[in-house]
């Protein structure tokens, strides 16, 4: 269900934000941007229909290239912020779980 939701959210972002607002007719990179957006949408369908991590890796690589087409200095992508928050929460939970597995203080460790 999570994969389905994230895939739909990403498709929505690409179509309603990029295709409708950022990719404008007549600009020099319009065709290149449309093709890149379409490729991402096709990869999203493949991700939803498969369990192959290589497809996700391919999407991640293409998404990185796509974002650069719209790069604005000092701007942080909302999806990237969301992903980083999830990653940070997971890391904090893992640290919490790790700390509870010990019978001694964390300061006893030599780092």
C-alpha positions as CSV (number, residue, x, y, z in Angstrom):
1,X,0.0,0.0,0.0
2,X,2.9,2.4,0.8
3,X,4.5,1.8,-2.6
4,X,1.1,2.5,-4.3
5,X,0.6,5.7,-2.3
6,X,4.1,7.0,-2.9
7,X,3.9,6.1,-6.6
8,X,0.6,8.0,-6.9
9,X,1.9,11.0,-5.0
10,X,5.0,11.2,-7.2
11,X,2.9,10.8,-10.4
12,X,0.6,13.6,-9.2
13,X,3.6,15.8,-8.5
14,X,5.0,15.2,-12.0
15,X,1.8,15.8,-13.8
16,X,0.2,18.6,-11.8
17,X,3.3,20.5,-10.8
18,X,5.9,19.9,-13.6
19,X,3.7,19.2,-16.6
20,X,1.1,21.8,-15.8
21,X,3.2,24.6,-14.3
22,X,6.9,24.2,-14.9
23,X,7.1,22.8,-18.4
24,X,6.0,25.6,-20.7
25,X,5.4,25.4,-24.5
26,X,8.0,27.1,-26.6
27,X,10.9,27.1,-24.2
28,X,14.2,25.7,-25.4
29,X,14.1,22.6,-23.1
30,X,10.4,21.9,-23.4
31,X,10.8,18.7,-25.5
32,X,13.6,17.4,-23.3
33,X,11.6,18.1,-20.1
34,X,8.4,16.4,-21.5
35,X,10.4,13.3,-22.5
36,X,12.1,13.1,-19.1
37,X,8.7,13.5,-17.3
38,X,7.2,10.8,-19.4
39,X,10.1,8.5,-18.7
40,X,9.6,9.0,-15.0
41,X,5.8,8.3,-15.2
42,X,6.6,5.1,-17.1
43,X,9.1,4.1,-14.5
44,X,6.5,4.7,-11.8
45,X,4.1,2.3,-13.5
46,X,6.9,-0.3,-13.7
47,X,7.7,0.2,-9.9
48,X,4.0,-0.3,-9.1
49,X,3.8,-3.5,-11.2
50,X,7.2,-5.0,-10.1
51,X,9.3,-5.7,-7.0
52,X,12.6,-5.1,-8.8
53,X,14.9,-2.8,-7.0
54,X,16.7,-2.0,-10.2
55,X,13.6,-0.1,-11.5
56,X,13.6,2.0,-8.3
57,X,17.3,2.7,-8.8
58,X,16.7,3.7,-12.4
59,X,13.8,6.0,-11.3
60,X,16.1,7.6,-8.6
61,X,18.8,8.3,-11.2
62,X,16.3,9.7,-13.7
63,X,14.6,11.8,-10.9
64,X,18.0,13.3,-10.1
65,X,18.6,14.3,-13.7
66,X,15.0,15.6,-14.0
67,X,15.4,17.8,-10.9
68,X,18.5,19.4,-12.3
69,X,16.5,20.7,-15.3
70,X,14.6,22.9,-12.8
71,X,17.4,23.6,-10.4
72,X,17.1,26.8,-8.5
73,X,20.0,27.8,-6.2
74,X,19.2,27.1,-2.5
75,X,15.8,25.5,-3.2
76,X,15.0,22.2,-1.5
77,X,12.6,19.8,-3.2
78,X,9.5,19.1,-1.0
79,X,9.7,15.4,-1.9
80,X,13.4,15.4,-0.9
81,X,12.5,17.1,2.4
82,X,9.8,14.5,3.1
83,X,12.2,11.6,2.3
84,X,14.9,13.0,4.5
85,X,12.4,13.4,7.4
86,X,11.4,9.7,7.0
87,X,15.0,8.7,6.9
88,X,15.9,10.8,9.9
89,X,13.0,9.3,11.9
90,X,14.1,5.8,11.0
91,X,17.7,6.5,12.0
92,X,16.5,8.0,15.3
93,X,14.3,4.9,15.9
94,X,17.2,2.6,15.2
95,X,19.4,4.5,17.6
96,X,16.7,4.4,20.2
97,X,16.4,0.6,19.7
98,X,20.2,0.3,19.8
99,X,20.4,2.3,23.1
100,X,17.8,0.1,24.7
101,X,19.8,-3.1,23.9
102,X,22.6,-2.1,26.2
103,X,23.0,-2.6,30.0
104,X,25.6,0.2,30.2
105,X,25.8,3.9,29.3
106,X,26.5,5.0,25.7
107,X,29.4,7.0,27.0
108,X,31.2,3.6,27.8
109,X,31.7,3.1,24.1
110,X,35.0,4.0,22.5
111,X,34.3,5.9,19.2
